[in-house]
């Protein structure tokens, strides 16, 4: 069974940085993608970044392009989301997913102004 464990959230001032991690296990194939979504109360979960395991292709939402970087540590099967130049509007619960129905537990990022 696929398991995704997300962590790394916290409180940071605007302009600061955080790195989220998503430790993945249980994949039966090397060909999969891992993505990060975020959600604020009252709004739908929003996709913000994605990376393919086989081709390394990356996707970023326009709202985070140039500030966030998604990358993989293959040795530990962990996908990271490096978030720089954080803004108060980045405040949300961040989730990782394999796009096959499995989600990490969510980690809260709060950016103060």
N, C-alpha and C positions, 0 to 999 in steps of 0.2 A: 504494500500500500504506500502510495506517495504521501510523504509528510513534508510540510514546509513550516519552518520556524523563523519568524521575523522578529527582529529586535533592533535596538539602536536609537529609538526615539527619545525625545527629551525636550527640555525648555532651552531655547537659545534666543539671543537678541537678534534683531534684524541686521542683516549683513554677515551673520555668522554661518557656520557650517555644521553639518551632521552627516554621519555615514550610517545608513541602514544596512542590515544584512539579512539575507534569507537563506537559511541552511536547508538544502533539499536532500531528500533521501527516498529510496523506493522506486526510482525510475527503472523501467525495463528496457528502455530505448535511449540511445544517445541523442536522438533527434527530437528535441523538444524546445520550447521557448519558456522563458520565465519573465513575467512582467510585474511592474509595480502599479498599483492603483491607489487613489486616495479618496477619502470621503469626509465631508463635513455634514453635520446634522441638517436634515431637511433637503439634502441634495443627493443626486445619484452618484454612485461610485465612478470616479473619473480615471481613465487610463493615462498614465504619465510617461512610462518608459517600458521598453521591452528589449530583450536580447535573445537571439537564437543560439542554441547550444552548438549546432553543427557548423553554421556559417558565420556566427558572431555578428550578424546584422543587428543594428540598433535602431530603435524608434524612440522619438521623444515628442511629447505634446509641445505645442508652441509656447505654452505658458512656462515651461521649464527649460526649453532648449537654450543651450549656452551656459546654463547654471548647474544643471544636474548631469551626472555621468553614471551610466550603468555598466558594470563590468563583472566578469566571472573569475573566480578562483577555481579552476577545474580540480585541483588536488583535494580541495575540501568540499567540492560541490556546493559552493556558496556564491550567491549572486548579491552584489553590493549596489547600493544607490548612494553615490556621493552627492551631497546637496550643498552647494555653495551659494553665497549671496542670497541667503534666505530672506523671504519677505513675510510680513504678517499674513498675507493671503495664502501662504503655503501651509498654514496651520490646518491640520487634518489628521485623521487616523490613516495610516499607510498600511496597505496590504500587498503581499506578493501572491502570485498565482501561477499555475502551470497551464492555464487556459483549458484544462481538461476537467475542471470541477473542483480542484483542490486549491485551498486558500490558506495562507498563514493566518495567525491569530490577530494580526493588526498591532501596530505600534503607534503611539500618539506623538506627533510632532507639534510643538507649540512655539510659535515665533512671536516674540514680544516686540512692540514698536519702541 
